Amino acid sequence: MARITSKRDDSHLPAALQGLRIPLVSAPLFIISGPELVIAQCKAGIVGSFPALNAREDNGEPPMLDSWLGQITDELDCYNQANPDTPAAPFAVNQIVHRSNARLERDLEICAKWRVPIWITSLGARPEVNDAAHSCGGIVLHDVINNTFAHKAIDKGADGLIAVAAGAGGHTGAQSPLALISEIRSWFQGPLLLSGSIATGQSLLAARAMGADLGYMGSPFIATTEANALPDHKQMIANCGAEDIITSSLFTGVTGNYLKPSITRAGLDPDHLPHGTQESMSFADGAAKPKAWKDVWGAGQGIGAVSKVTDVATLINRIDHEYHEAGHALAAEFHG
């Protein structure tokens, strides 16, 4: 499917977020996002991303993060040389800014070395992380679940915000996207992304209509051939819908959305889960959840739009087509 040229004006955005095929950033997925998925996303014209902690290594091994960034950088450079008219989008690395992440300082140095263009920060806003990104020309997008955290992130030097609303996969917010975007836009005119059940081109257009500059999409990428997810996880995404999503703080200590069938298969009653506490959260070993829950799988409420496992290019073609078709339909209604 040929790419449709967009006429949207993105000149107000940082250079790293300009010129995307569609205004979409892939959310970093714990375990699932790796070089293969990121490269495919960038080649398809959207920002690909991965959590730095996904690049794991045993003690004594060279940093896997360094190797991954070299692989991604080299492959995208080669692609751009061969495709100057449709270059790949830039990529992003997610840093978990939590006191238990013992790798943070080292990972910041590696990302600065490779001049990572977009840094996504989570679970804490720290000026030194923003400074590290800015030192190599990068921009920082910080994810927030309410207006208070949004103010704190910008005050500490973040360049943009990711508004994580109700329905988002993994660690999620509780507020309606309508309320969250409106409150943030009342004072912040910088780069603003919306996360929460964005799985179609129509929902992407709705995010833009609400005031977001870009959408932030994660769960549909789990069901792609390039994702580092188990086949059962991919198929469960394709088989399930919004009513199959359970919200719980048990697994990481922070409220998140998970696939009900995976909870049941783990031997738990999804309707009577105990609460977790933030004290139980730890990234000391690079894990985002206790090993006991390794087969409890996260997903957002938008997965009803995913009907089968496919490759990234096919998925982005669908989102692109739906986005522009929805835009044309609305334009005809208002101007027809």
N, C-alpha and C positions, 0 to 999 in steps of 0.2 A: 504494500500500500504506500503510495507516494505521500510525502509529508505535505501538509497544508501550511502555507505561509501565514503566520499570525501577524495581525496589524496592531496588536496591543502595544502600548507605550510603556516600556520598562526602563526608560532612561533615568528615572529617579532612584533606581536600585543600585546597589554596589555592582561593580563590573562582573563579579563572579556569579551573580544571579540574573544577568542580562542575556538575551539571545537564546533562551532555552526553547526547545521545540514546543512544549506546553509548560505552563507555570507550575511545575511539580518537583518536589524533592522527595526522595525515598527516605523513609525513616530507617535508622540503624536497628537491625534485628539481632537480638542476643543469640549467639551461636550461628544463626542462619546466614547473616551477611558476611561474605568473604570476597576475595578478589574477583572470582568468576561472576558473581552477582553484580558487584559494583561496576565492573567493566562493561557488562551488558547493559546496565541502566544508563551509564554515561554515553555509550554508543547509540542508544535509542533516543538520546536527546534530553534526558532529565538528569538531575543531580543524584548520583549514587552515593551511598554512605555505608559505613560499618562502625561498630564500636571498637575502640582500640583494644579493649580487653578480649575481643574475639581472637586476636592474634596471640595464641598461647605458646609457651615454651617451657620445657623442663629446666630445672636449675642447671646452669652451666652452658646452656645452649645460647647461640647468638639471638638477639631480639627478633622474634618473628615479625613484629610490627615493621621493623626496618626492611625486611624482605618483602612484605606485602606492599608497602608503599613504593618500593622500587619496581615491583612487577606492575602495579597499576599505572604508575607514571610512564614507564617505558612503553607499555602496550597502548595507552591512550595517545602518547606522542606519535607512535608509528601510525595509528589510525588517522590522526589529524593530518599527517603528511600525505596520506593516501586519499583523504577525503576533505580537501580544503573548503569545499562548498557546503558540506554538512558536518562540521567538526563535532567531536564529542563534547558533552557537557562536563563541567568540572566535578570533582568528587569532594566528599566531606568525611571527616573522622569525628566520631562521638567520643568525648571524654567524660567519664563518670567522675564528677567532682565530689567525691564522698571521702570522709576522713579515713575510711578503711582501705581505700585504693592505694596500696603501697607503691604501685607502679606509676602513679600519676606524673611525678616530676620527670622520670626517665622518658615516659611516653611523650610528654610535652617537648622535650629536647629532640626526639626523633621526628616528630611532626614538623617542628620548626626547621630541621635539617632538610626535609623534603619539600618545604614550602607548601604545606597543605593549604589549599585556597579557602576552604570553608571548615570551620570548627563548630561542632554542635556540643553544647555543654548541658549536663543533666545532674540533678540531685545536689545542687549547690552552685552559687555564683561567687567566683573568686577573682579578684582583680589580677592576680599574677598569671592566671590562665589566659585571660584576655590579653594581657601584655605579651605573653609568649606568642599568641596568634598574630598580633599586630606587628611583632618584631620581624616576621617573615612575609608581611603583606596579606595575611589572612583576615577573614572576618569571622565574628563569633555570633552564632544564633543560639540563644538559651531557651530551653523549654520551661514553660510555666503553666500552672493550673489555675491561677487567679490573678487579679489585678495587683494585689499587694506584692506578690513575687515578681510580677512584671516590672513594677517600679524599682524593686531592689536590683534586678538584673541590669537594667539600664543605668542606674546610679553607679554600679560597680564596673561599667565599661563595656557591656555587651553591645553589639552593633544592631542586632535584630532579635525578634522574639518568635518562638513557636508556641502558639496557644493550644494547649492540650485539653480538649473539651471532652465531655461525656461521650462514651462510645469508642474511644481510642483503644487500640490494642496495647498489651503490656501495661506498664504504669500509666494510669489514666487519670483524667480529671473528673469532676462531678458537675461542672457547670454546663449549661446550654451554650453551644457555639454562638448563638445569637447574642446572648448576654455578654459572654467573654470577649468577643471581638469588638462589640460596641463600646464596652468600658475601656478597653485598651486604646482603641482608636480615638477616644475622646481627648487623649493627651499625647499619644505617640504616633508620629507619622513616618517612622522608619520602617525597615523591612519587617513584615508580619506574615507568618505562616499559620495555617490552621490544620490541626490534627484532630481526627475523630470521625470515623466511618466514611472517609473519602475512598471510594472504590469504583466510582464511575466518572465519566466525563461530566455528567450532569451535576454531581456533587462537587466536583472541582469548580465548575462555573458558579455554583451557589456560594462557595467559599469566597470567590472573587467578588460576587455581588454584595456579600456581607461586609467587605472591606479588607479582606486578606489579600496580600500580593501573590501568594503561592499556596498550593495545597501541600500537605505532608502525608504521604501514604505508605503504609507498611504491610498490613496483613495480606493483601492480594499477592505480594511478592513471595510469600511463603510457598504458594502453590505454583512456583515456576521451576523449570528444569535446572536453572542455574543456582537455585537456593540450596544451601547446605542444611536441608531439613530432611528428616526421615520420610520415606514414602507414605507411611501411615499418617503423618502430620499433614503432608500436602493434600492427601485425599480427604482428610477430615475437614480441612478448610473448604474444599470443593463441595462436600456433602452437607455442611452445616449452614445455619443462618443466624440472625440476631438473637432468636430465642434460645440458642444453644450457648450463649455467652454468659458466664458467671463472673460477678465482681467480688473479689476477695482480697484481704490483706494478709492472708495466712502464709503465702508462699515466699514473699520477700520482705514483709513488714510494711509495705506501701501498697495502697489500693491498686489493683490491676485487674484486667479482664482476661479470662481464660476459657478454653473450650471445655464445656461441660462433659462431653464423652471422655476426654482425657482424665478428668478428675475422677469420674466413676471408675474408669479402668485402673486407676491407681489405688482403688480400694477405699475411696472416701465418699461420703455422702455430700454431694454438691449443694444440697439444700440446707445442710446443717454444719457448715464449716466454722471452726473457731477463728477468732481474730488473731492476726499477727501484730507484732509491735516493731517500731523502727529500730529498737535495740537489737533485733534479730538480723538486721540487714548487714551484710558483710561482703566486701569485694576484695578481701585480702588475698584470696587465691584466684582471683579473676572470675569468680562465679557470681551470677546475679540472683541465684536462688540456691537453697540447700540441695545437696545431691539427692536427698530423699524425694525431691520433687522434679527430677530431671525429665520425667515423662508427663508432667503437667504442662500443657502447651498454651501459650498466649495467643490471643487473636482479638480483633476489634469487631464491633457490631456490623460493619459493612460487608462481611464476608458472604452475605446472601447474593451479592453480585458476581461471585466467583463460582462457576459451574464445572470447571475442569482444570486440570493441571496443564499449563502451556509454557512457552518460553517468554522471556521478557519482551522481546521485540513484538510478539503478537499481542501481549497485554497492553503495551504502550500504544500500539496501533489502535486498539479498541478504545482506550481512554481518549486518545487524540480525536478519533472520529466522533465519539459521543460529545466531547467538549465543543467542537466546532459546530456540529449539528444543532446542539442545544442553543448555542449562541446565535446561529442563523435564525432559528425558530423564534427566539425572543426578539431579535432585531426586526423580523417581519411583523411581529405583533405590535411593536411600538411604532414602526415606521411604515407599515404596509397599508 
